Amino acid sequence: MVFVSWETAKEFSGRTAFVTGASRGIGAATAVALARAGVTRVVIHYNSYREGAEATLEAIRAAGAETAAIQADLGEEAGIEACLAALAEVAPEVDLLINNAGSLVRRVSFAEYPSDLFDRVMRLNVKSAWRISQAIAPGMVARRSGVIVFVSSIAARNGGGPGATVYAAAKAAVSAMTKGLARELAPHGVRVNAISPGTVDNDFHRQFSTREMLDRVVAQTPLGRLATNEEMAEVVVFLCSNASRYVIGQTIEVNGGMYMV
Ligand SMILES: NC(=O)c1ccc[n+]([C@@H]2O[C@H](COP(=O)([O-])OP(=O)(O)OC[C@H]3O[C@@H](n4cnc5c(N)ncnc54)[C@H](OP(=O)(O)O)[C@@H]3O)[C@@H](O)[C@H]2O)c1
């Protein structure tokens, strides 16, 4: 349940959000949370999970917001360009951009890691977020208003689990991009921040991790459990809101206490 004050609802009224990777997980929870917080239009992106995207659309409508969906594989150059072309049609002005879509794609050891997988992981997690931001930011700058939130990962701090080094490096690039763009865009009234999820109990880890790996994470987590998608979404809503107006260039660790320094 997202706490929505009257002030927040007013502040988000008339705004358009674009959330990538919103067919499930953190992105779906974020898109719905933004709609419940009073954002007027929440445009979502998805890749392969159409039923999930439809469920998100329905939940956004139920929250009283307008919505539309864009399908694109952001791991491919053509998919990134198709996404940008569709977005220009569907929502030429975006006020709140959530660059959430991402994946480690496959766990592969260093010795065997294929060159094309390296490129795909970097395109999906880094380049697509960069290109989408590059397309949307000029409108924000012209209006002197806007928020961009990236989704990094705890992997950016710890180098990633087995076979996830390139994914971790991609997320470290996301955290660095957050700082660079924040510095560049702050004078123009655009705020840029990121969240860095710890381990979220969702499809991501059902796909890439074993029960034993997750149990080890729980044992090391001061809060003693994994996170929920909604716990990530609520921090994103905070970063989109005026309550965080003096927060710039930060990657907020949302990990149950895994890193305290
Ligand atoms: N789960 C965690 O513990 C965790 C921890 C740290 C960071 N993160 C990051 O959080 C973000 C959201 O992940 P999640 O946990 O919500 O994972 P998830 O449940 O697996 O959802 C991933 C989302 O990204 C989309 N996506 C995946 N590959 C794509 C591609 N090639 N092109 C376009 N979209 C693609 C998926 O679309 P379809 O389902 O439609 O294919 C889905 O909407 C990601 O950036 C992830 O790296 C997650």
The ligand as a Tripos MOL2 file, in Angstrom:
@<TRIPOS>MOLECULE
LIG
   48    52     1     0     0
SMALL
NO_CHARGES

@<TRIPOS>ATOM
      1 N1         15.0920   -8.7510   -8.4910 N.am      1 LIG1
      2 C1         16.1420   -8.2790   -7.8480 C.2       1 LIG1
      3 O1         16.5010   -8.7680   -6.7760 O.2       1 LIG1
      4 C2         16.9290   -7.1310   -8.4120 C.ar      1 LIG1
      5 C3         18.0410   -6.6970   -7.6930 C.ar      1 LIG1
      6 C4         18.7720   -5.6160   -8.1630 C.ar      1 LIG1
      7 C5         18.4000   -4.9800   -9.3250 C.ar      1 LIG1
      8 N2         17.3240   -5.4260  -10.0350 N.ar      1 LIG1
      9 C6         16.9790   -4.6960  -11.2620 C.3       1 LIG1
     10 O2         15.6350   -4.2540  -11.1570 O.3       1 LIG1
     11 C7         15.0950   -4.0810  -12.4490 C.3       1 LIG1
     12 C8         13.7630   -4.7900  -12.5270 C.3       1 LIG1
     13 O3         13.9920   -6.1670  -12.3340 O.3       1 LIG1
     14 P1         12.9460   -7.1350  -11.6240 P.3       1 LIG1
     15 O4         13.5360   -7.6220  -10.3910 O.co2     1 LIG1
     16 O5         11.6160   -6.5100  -11.5950 O.co2     1 LIG1
     17 O6         13.0280   -8.3260  -12.6860 O.3       1 LIG1
     18 P2         11.8820   -9.1000  -13.5080 P.3       1 LIG1
     19 O7         10.7560   -9.4200  -12.5930 O.co2     1 LIG1
     20 O8         12.6070  -10.1900  -14.2110 O.co2     1 LIG1
     21 O9         11.3690   -8.0020  -14.5690 O.3       1 LIG1
     22 C9         12.2590   -7.5070  -15.5500 C.3       1 LIG1
     23 C10        11.5320   -6.5490  -16.4660 C.3       1 LIG1
     24 O10        12.4730   -6.1040  -17.4600 O.3       1 LIG1
     25 C11        12.0060   -6.4680  -18.7400 C.3       1 LIG1
     26 N3         13.0690   -6.9420  -19.6160 N.ar      1 LIG1
     27 C12        13.8910   -8.0120  -19.4140 C.ar      1 LIG1
     28 N4         14.6430   -8.2090  -20.5120 N.ar      1 LIG1
     29 C13        14.2660   -7.2690  -21.4170 C.ar      1 LIG1
     30 C14        14.6510   -6.9580  -22.7440 C.ar      1 LIG1
     31 N5         15.5640   -7.6800  -23.4160 N.pl3     1 LIG1
     32 N6         14.0690   -5.9070  -23.3500 N.ar      1 LIG1
     33 C15        13.1470   -5.1660  -22.7260 C.ar      1 LIG1
     34 N7         12.7210   -5.4130  -21.4870 N.ar      1 LIG1
     35 C16        13.2770   -6.4540  -20.8370 C.ar      1 LIG1
     36 C17        11.0210   -7.6050  -18.5320 C.3       1 LIG1
     37 O11        10.0970   -7.6250  -19.6370 O.3       1 LIG1
     38 P3          9.2390   -8.9850  -20.0280 P.3       1 LIG1
     39 O12         8.9570   -9.6770  -18.7320 O.co2     1 LIG1
     40 O13         8.0140   -8.4220  -20.6840 O.co2     1 LIG1
     41 O14        10.0790   -9.7670  -20.9590 O.co2     1 LIG1
     42 C18        10.3860   -7.2190  -17.1970 C.3       1 LIG1
     43 O15         9.3400   -6.3010  -17.3980 O.3       1 LIG1
     44 C19        16.1200   -4.6270  -13.4280 C.3       1 LIG1
     45 O16        16.8760   -3.5580  -13.9630 O.3       1 LIG1
     46 C20        17.0130   -5.4980  -12.5430 C.3       1 LIG1
     47 O17        18.2960   -5.6170  -13.0630 O.3       1 LIG1
     48 C21        16.5780   -6.4880   -9.6070 C.ar      1 LIG1
@<TRIPOS>BOND
     1     1     2 1
     2     2     3 2
     3     2     4 1
     4     4     5 ar
     5     4    48 ar
     6     5     6 ar
     7     6     7 ar
     8     7     8 ar
     9     8     9 1
    10     8    48 ar
    11     9    10 1
    12     9    46 1
    13    10    11 1
    14    11    12 1
    15    11    44 1
    16    12    13 1
    17    13    14 1
    18    14    15 2
    19    14    16 1
    20    14    17 1
    21    17    18 1
    22    18    19 2
    23    18    20 1
    24    18    21 1
    25    21    22 1
    26    22    23 1
    27    23    24 1
    28    23    42 1
    29    24    25 1
    30    25    26 1
    31    25    36 1
    32    26    27 ar
    33    26    35 ar
    34    27    28 ar
    35    28    29 ar
    36    29    30 ar
    37    29    35 ar
    38    30    31 1
    39    30    32 ar
    40    32    33 ar
    41    33    34 ar
    42    34    35 ar
    43    36    37 1
    44    36    42 1
    45    37    38 1
    46    38    39 2
    47    38    40 1
    48    38    41 1
    49    42    43 1
    50    44    45 1
    51    44    46 1
    52    46    47 1
@<TRIPOS>SUBSTRUCTURE
     1 LIG1         1 GROUP 0 **** ****
